[in-house]
Amino acid sequence: MAVVRSVNVGRPRAASWATTGRTSIDKTPVVGRVRATAAGLVGDEVSNRRHHGGPDKAVYAYAREAIDDWAAELGHDLPDGQLGENLTLSGLDVDACEIGERWEVGEVVLEVRSPRTPCRTLSGWMDHCGLPAEAWLRRFTERARPGAYLRVLGEGTLAAGDEVRVRHRPGHGVTVALMFRAVHLDRTLLPRLLEVPDLVPEARLAAERWVAGGARPG
């Protein structure tokens, strides 16, 4: 059974190593139920609104099993929320979920929208925590286990211990991991993204440019 291990939130803090000089990546588990709205989780605040936040990135989910794999590789215990995720999930391979898949979690309905793009703030955070994260961006990208950004379709509350029920799976086969590989590792996969209805605009633009043979995405 897929469940929420923890619900994690963070507020902006000054950080010289962050891209914008401040970050909310340091997320900690919340006790009790947390309200999810179209803007995200109540109590969680985005620092860099250019690259984070908004309806298509309202909530970030990551699998505890993937965190455990990183912990084994790094030789260091990693707590829930270490990768800046709002929802640490157990029993669900987040990266194998399809874009557009819908989950029911507590009172909340969530939709998988896109993979997370690794950034220098994540790399700086790992280094700040004293982790042996040399070439972290490259390693995170090559592993293609990015976790998923979610849109809140139905507002309500959720909490640690809530079951994650998959209520809709589109069936096009474009998973979080495939979309990540298409954008960051193998551009020949980009046409597959056009099979996704309501694809996020930046990914659709990249795929359409590739198919048209025009300017390649940078």
C-alpha positions as CSV (number, residue, x, y, z in Angstrom):
1,M,0.0,0.0,0.0
2,A,1.3,3.4,-0.9
3,V,1.2,5.9,2.0
4,V,2.5,9.3,2.9
5,R,5.4,8.9,5.3
6,S,5.7,12.6,6.0
7,V,4.3,16.0,5.0
8,N,7.2,18.5,4.9
9,V,7.1,22.3,4.7
10,G,9.7,25.1,4.8
11,R,10.0,28.9,4.8
12,P,12.6,31.1,3.2
13,R,16.0,31.4,4.9
14,A,19.0,33.3,4.0
15,A,21.6,31.1,2.3
16,S,24.8,32.4,0.5
17,W,25.0,29.1,-1.5
18,A,21.4,29.4,-2.9
19,T,20.9,30.9,-6.4
20,T,18.8,33.8,-5.1
21,G,20.5,34.2,-1.7
22,R,17.7,32.5,0.1
23,T,15.9,29.2,0.0
24,S,13.0,27.1,1.3
25,I,14.6,23.8,0.5
26,D,15.1,22.9,4.2
27,K,11.8,21.2,4.7
28,T,10.8,19.5,8.0
29,P,7.9,17.1,8.7
30,V,4.6,18.5,10.1
31,V,2.6,16.9,12.9
32,G,-1.1,16.7,12.1
33,R,-3.1,17.5,9.1
34,V,-2.0,20.1,6.5
35,R,-4.2,21.9,4.1
36,A,-3.4,21.7,0.4
37,T,-4.6,24.5,-1.9
38,A,-4.0,25.3,-5.5
39,A,-1.1,27.4,-4.4
40,G,0.5,24.5,-2.4
41,L,0.6,23.4,1.2
42,V,-0.3,25.9,3.9
43,G,2.9,26.7,5.9
44,D,5.2,26.1,2.9
45,E,6.6,29.1,1.1
46,V,8.5,29.3,-2.1
47,S,11.7,31.4,-2.3
48,N,12.5,31.4,-6.0
49,R,9.3,32.0,-7.8
50,R,10.9,32.0,-11.2
51,H,11.6,28.3,-11.1
52,H,9.3,27.0,-8.3
53,G,5.7,27.3,-7.3
54,G,2.6,28.0,-9.3
55,P,-0.3,25.7,-10.0
56,D,1.8,23.1,-11.9
57,K,4.4,23.0,-9.1
58,A,2.2,23.3,-6.1
59,V,3.5,20.2,-4.4
60,Y,6.7,18.2,-4.8
61,A,6.6,14.4,-4.1
62,Y,9.6,12.0,-3.8
63,A,9.8,8.3,-2.9
64,R,11.3,7.3,0.4
65,E,12.8,4.2,-1.4
66,A,14.7,6.6,-3.8
67,I,16.0,8.6,-0.8
68,D,17.2,5.3,0.8
69,D,19.1,4.5,-2.4
70,W,20.8,7.9,-2.2
71,A,21.6,7.4,1.5
72,A,23.3,4.1,0.7
73,E,25.3,5.6,-2.1
74,L,26.3,8.6,0.0
75,G,27.0,6.6,3.1
76,H,24.9,9.1,5.2
77,D,21.4,8.9,6.7
78,L,18.9,11.2,4.9
79,P,15.8,12.4,6.7
80,D,12.4,12.9,5.1
81,G,12.4,16.3,3.3
82,Q,16.1,16.2,2.5
83,L,15.6,16.7,-1.2
84,G,13.1,19.5,-0.6
85,E,10.1,17.3,-1.1
86,N,6.7,18.3,0.4
87,L,5.5,14.7,0.4
88,T,7.7,11.8,1.2
89,L,5.9,8.7,-0.1
90,S,6.4,5.0,0.7
91,G,5.3,2.1,-1.5
92,L,4.9,4.2,-4.7
93,D,7.5,4.5,-7.5
94,V,6.9,8.2,-8.1
95,D,9.2,8.2,-11.2
96,A,7.2,5.4,-12.8
97,C,4.0,7.4,-12.5
98,E,2.5,8.8,-15.7
99,I,2.2,12.4,-16.4
100,G,-1.5,13.3,-15.8
101,E,-1.9,10.5,-13.3
102,R,-4.3,11.5,-10.5
103,W,-4.0,10.5,-6.8
104,E,-6.4,10.8,-3.9
105,V,-4.5,11.5,-0.7
106,G,-6.7,12.2,2.4
107,E,-9.2,14.8,1.2
108,V,-6.9,16.0,-1.6
109,V,-6.8,15.1,-5.3
110,L,-3.4,15.6,-6.9
111,E,-2.3,15.4,-10.5
112,V,1.2,14.5,-11.7
113,R,2.4,17.3,-13.9
114,S,6.2,17.1,-14.5
115,P,9.5,16.0,-13.1
116,R,11.7,18.1,-10.9
117,T,14.6,19.8,-12.6
118,P,17.8,19.7,-10.5
119,C,19.2,23.1,-9.6
120,R,22.3,24.6,-8.1
121,T,20.4,25.3,-4.9
122,L,19.9,21.6,-4.4
123,S,23.6,21.0,-5.0
124,G,24.5,23.7,-2.5
125,W,22.1,22.4,0.1
126,M,23.6,18.9,-0.1
127,D,27.1,20.4,0.4
128,H,25.8,22.6,3.2
129,C,24.5,19.5,5.0
130,G,28.0,18.0,4.9
131,L,27.1,15.3,2.4
132,P,29.7,14.0,-0.1
133,A,27.7,15.3,-3.0
134,E,30.5,16.0,-5.5
135,A,29.1,16.6,-9.0
136,W,25.6,16.3,-7.5
137,L,23.7,17.8,-10.4
138,R,25.3,15.4,-12.9
139,R,24.6,12.4,-10.6
140,F,21.0,13.4,-10.0
141,T,20.4,14.0,-13.7
142,E,22.0,10.7,-14.8
143,R,20.0,8.7,-12.3
144,A,16.7,10.1,-13.7
145,R,14.8,9.7,-10.5
146,P,13.7,13.3,-10.1
147,G,10.4,13.0,-8.3
148,A,7.3,14.7,-9.4
149,Y,5.6,18.1,-9.3
150,L,1.9,17.9,-8.6
151,R,-1.1,20.1,-9.2
152,V,-3.8,20.3,-6.6
153,L,-7.1,19.5,-8.3
154,G,-9.2,19.1,-5.2
155,E,-8.3,21.0,-2.0
156,G,-8.5,19.6,1.5
157,T,-6.2,18.2,4.1
158,L,-3.7,15.4,4.2
159,A,-1.3,14.0,6.7
160,A,1.4,11.4,7.4
161,G,-0.2,8.0,7.3
162,D,-2.7,8.8,4.6
163,E,-3.0,6.2,1.8
164,V,-2.1,7.3,-1.7
165,R,-4.8,5.9,-4.1
166,V,-4.2,6.1,-7.8
167,R,-7.6,7.2,-9.2
168,H,-6.7,7.8,-12.8
169,R,-3.9,6.6,-15.1
170,P,-3.9,8.1,-18.6
171,G,-2.4,5.1,-20.3
172,H,0.0,6.9,-22.7
173,G,3.0,5.5,-21.0
174,V,4.9,8.8,-20.6
175,T,6.2,8.6,-17.1
176,V,7.9,11.1,-14.9
177,A,11.3,9.4,-15.6
178,L,10.7,9.3,-19.4
179,M,9.8,13.0,-19.5
180,F,12.9,13.8,-17.5
181,R,15.1,11.8,-19.8
182,A,13.6,13.4,-22.9
183,V,14.2,17.0,-21.6
184,H,17.7,16.4,-20.0
185,L,19.3,13.2,-21.4
186,D,17.9,12.0,-24.7
187,R,16.2,14.6,-26.9
188,T,15.1,12.0,-29.4
189,L,12.4,11.1,-26.8
190,L,10.9,14.5,-27.0
191,P,8.2,13.6,-29.6
192,R,6.8,11.1,-27.0
193,L,5.8,14.0,-24.8
194,L,3.3,15.2,-27.4
195,E,1.2,12.1,-26.5
196,V,0.4,13.8,-23.2
197,P,-2.8,15.9,-23.1
198,D,-2.4,19.2,-21.2
199,L,1.4,18.9,-21.2
200,V,3.1,21.7,-19.3
201,P,3.9,24.6,-21.8
202,E,7.7,24.5,-21.6
203,A,7.9,20.8,-22.4
204,R,5.4,21.1,-25.2
205,L,7.4,23.9,-26.8
206,A,10.6,21.9,-26.6
207,A,8.9,18.9,-28.1
208,E,7.2,20.8,-30.9
209,R,10.5,22.5,-31.8
210,W,12.2,19.2,-32.0
211,V,9.6,17.7,-34.2
212,A,9.5,20.7,-36.5
213,G,13.3,20.5,-36.9
214,G,13.7,24.1,-35.8
215,A,15.8,25.5,-32.9
216,R,16.8,22.7,-30.6
217,P,16.0,23.2,-26.9
218,G,19.0,24.4,-25.0
